[in-house]
């Protein structure tokens, strides 16, 4: 898996509004998307197909 170079700056300082538990849920969801969804998107873009 390639390194994720995307950095999303928090321009509105929304992180300050989240609890530690909410940040954990967010980070877990981001890791899952990176692991499970991103490869499908990349492959579909390269082959010009739409995944089922």
C-alpha angles and dihedrals in degrees: 000000000000122000114264106242095178113115118187110201116215097230094168096044091238092155088073089062095054125088120228089256092053091049090051091052091048093049092046091051091049091052091049092050091048092050102038110022107031095063090052092050093048093049092046092050092050094048096037092233134128116234119232 
